Amino acid sequence: MNNSRHVPGSYAGTSPQWLREPADVNALLPTLWSSTATKDADGVLHVGGMSLPDLVANVNTPAYVLDEDDFRARARDFKEAFAGADVYYASKAFLCTTVARWIAEEGLSLDVCSDTELTVALNGGVEPERIGYHGNNKSAMELRRAVTLGVGRIVVDSFDEIDRIAAICSETGLPARVMIRVTAGVEAHTHEFIATAHEDQKFGFSIATGAAYEAAQRLLGTKGVDLLGLHSHIGSQIFDTSGFEVAARRVLALHARVAAELGHTMPEMDLGGGFGIGYTAQDDPKTPGELAAGMREIVVHECRALGIDEPRLSIEPGRAIVGPSMCTVYTVGTVKQVELDGGAVRTYVSVDGGMSDNIRPALYDADYSCTLASRRSEAPPVLARVVGKHCESGDIVVKDEFLPGDIQPGDLIAVPATGAYGRSMASNYNHALRPPVVAVRDGHARVIVRRETVEDLLGTDMGVV
């Protein structure tokens, strides 16, 4: 039972049903944090053996803190669980040169969605043949570079793109290895804007309308093109594998049809990513081993029913690797008790970041958790809302969480599971400077993406012209 109505300073009746008042407001919920995150006897949060107060004394706040050992372990877990399949790290979640190097060293492949992401991947040492190229509007320039470099696969998304690839192969005499992005008509149980397999959206060729089959026909008739397989991605933050089952059935049915009617057996199939992680106590993510077992069972069953050989499977975890490996640390600036109708009070805790470093709560109504990171408190918990410093009422970092009742300016607050789409979607709203990414390991910290400076931001401002 939620006892928030008995806690002084809390806002009665607003706590979501899944949120329970903690027995110890200082404790960490392990499923939300990287594997090395711990608190010492004084309540100070350590990640990668590094005290967060010591870290921010050198880099200031806000800052993204990336646990290298945890990131590498999650990458290895996916590679080992999906042995015999190909694991592509979805770099859109978060990419920098150092992370690309980690991916290369751990033996994974990598997805990119832009020419700049491709450049970062190459700078990090990822071999072109281990790179997949996504995007619904790839330019001729982007495609020409991808073909010239010999990237492992280009995920084709439109008939216009097929025409561009055909022209490039003809001009250069070089081959293009491609997959067809298909929409399987399966809508993952998630926010509308991150569910990507229903029909009314911008990605891919519809299986139901025949567009995907037509794309296969055209690609097989294009000189220089090697059609590797079909690619399906049903959404993000998915916990229920039933969506993958329906998608696999429809994708494999098309796979079989292309073999039977067009005489081409595609060697591969990609079921995408979107595997959910723990953001709050309500989330129950599956392990890579559980995901691998479930997805392999689906593919084996559907191929057996169709009487076809199993294509080589590939998947694309991004959030599931980097999401839990990173947290964001902020400094509290103000604490405000706001009286509401009926005498209820909401505690607003304002920090020195916000929607400029994590747009997901404003964009997707995403939930997060947080903890006091700089000290231990014996004060009773209060139900608080952590908000940013930007000029938007929707600038919310954590909608609902229990924090110590003595939370005060100068305290550090850490938000777990911010590795995916925090830094990669960060903005300069209100001319905020995007925070650094600091990698931690064995008690040492190193900046792998530095904080922006005023000079960086004003460098594109041409002044009075």
Sequence and secondary structure as in RCSB ss.txt:
>XXXX:A:sequence
MNNSRHVPGSYAGTSPQWLREPADVNALLPTLWSSTATKDADGVLHVGGMSLPDLVANVNTPAYVLDEDDFRARA
RDFKEAFAGADVYYASKAFLCTTVARWIAEEGLSLDVCSDTELTVALNGGVEPERIGYHGNNKSAMELRRAVTLG
VGRIVVDSFDEIDRIAAICSETGLPARVMIRVTAGVEAHTHEFIATAHEDQKFGFSIATGAAYEAAQRLLGTKGV
DLLGLHSHIGSQIFDTSGFEVAARRVLALHARVAAELGHTMPEMDLGGGFGIGYTAQDDPKTPGELAAGMREIVV
HECRALGIDEPRLSIEPGRAIVGPSMCTVYTVGTVKQVELDGGAVRTYVSVDGGMSDNIRPALYDADYSCTLASR
RSEAPPVLARVVGKHCESGDIVVKDEFLPGDIQPGDLIAVPATGAYGRSMASNYNHALRPPVVAVRDGHARVIVR
RETVEDLLGTDMGVV
>XXXX:A:secstr
   GGGSTT  TT S TT    S TT   GGGS TT EE TT BEEETTEEHHHHHHHH SSEEEEEHHHHHHHH
HHHHHHTTTSEEEEETTS   HHHHHHHHHTT EEEESSHHHHHHHHHTT  GGGEEE  SS  HHHHHHHHHHT
 SEEEE  HHHHHHHHHHHHHH   EEEEEEEE S   SS GGG   SSSSSSSEETTTTHHHHHHHHHHTSTTE
EEEEEEE   SSB  THHHHHHHHHHHHHHHHHHHHH     EEE    B   SSTT     HHHHHHHHHHHHH
HHHHHHT    EEEE  SHHHHTTTEEEEEEEEEEEEEE GGG EEEEEEES  TTT  HHHHH      EE B 
   S EEEEEEE SSS TT EEEEEEEEETT  TT EEEEES  SSSGGG   GGG     EEEEETTEEEEEE 
   HHHHHTT     
